[in-house]
Amino acid sequence: MSESDTGPAPIGRRERKKAATRQAIADAALRLFLERGYDDVGIREIADAADVSTTTLFKHFPVKEALVFDQDADQEARLLAAVRERPEGCSIPAALREHALRHRMAAAGRDERFTAFFALVNGTPALRDYLQGMWMRHAAALARVVAEESGLPEDDPACAALAHFALEAPRAAFGQADPRRAVARAFDLLETGWQALAPDR
């Protein structure tokens, strides 16, 4: 592929329609969950609100919990790309800090329903369990990429630890007067520890 042909392939009409349908379902589900609570909303209600069949809904979301975390795959892809596509000379912790500030903190700042969303998740055991499993998958995938990029063994505990704490670092912002500074401070600690244990190669 030539340097001038590096942009993503255009999305076809069918793919755009599928993406729009998926987004409509997720939006309808979240609206109903926030209005009435997760356990009080049925799958058929969500399908009706999105003007699709339940069969179509399950093609996009195999389990009810996935309706709340419809950005799961995209979030993981962005996370891994932050490490793989970081600028030359940028350390892995620095790349992950930029990712956290740009995506996770930015999302919290611009979405007025952010607090309500996390209240929904934290108040619903099924969603808490699903979120925990999702983050464990993300952490495992990130640890593998960190190992690849660092030339370290895939099972190196330093890679697993960095992945885990990088995903947890934005929690340091909760309740802080300056959330971005709190996150940056958390990543400063990760940077220092990473350079001491497993410097980028």
C-alpha positions, 0 to 999 in steps of 0.5 A: 500500500502506498503512503497516499493510500493509508486512509480507512476504506469507505463504509458501505451502505449496508455497514452504515445501516447496521451501525445506525440500527445498533446505535438506535438500539443502544440509545433506546435501551440506555434511555429506558434504563435511565428512566426506569431502571435496568431490571424494570425494562424488558428486551421487547420494550427496547426493541419496540422503542428502537423499531426493530424486532427482538431477533434483530436486537439479539443479532447486535447484542447477544445479552441484555448487559451488552446494551449498556456497554455498546462501545466495548469493542471500540474502547478496546480498539482505541486502547490498544491503538494508543500503545501500538500507534504512539509517537516515536520516543513516547513511552507506553505509560505516557501514551496511555495517559494521553489516551485516558485524558483524551477519551475517558476524561473527555467523555465524562466532561461532555456527557451530561448523563455520565453521572447517571450512567455510572449510578445505573451501573453501580446500582445494578449487580448484573451490570457491575459484573459485566463491567468487571469482566469487560475490564478484565478482557481489556486489561488482558489484551492491553497486557499482551500489546504492552509485552509485544511493544516492549519485547517482554514475555507475554506473561511478564507480571510488569505488563499485566500490572501496568495494564491493570493500573492504567485502566484503573488510574482514571478512578483517581479523578473521582471527587478531585477538584482538578480531575485531569491533574489527578489522572496525570499524577497517577500516570506519573507514578506508573511512568516511574515504576515502569521505567524502573521495572521494564523500560521500553525497548 
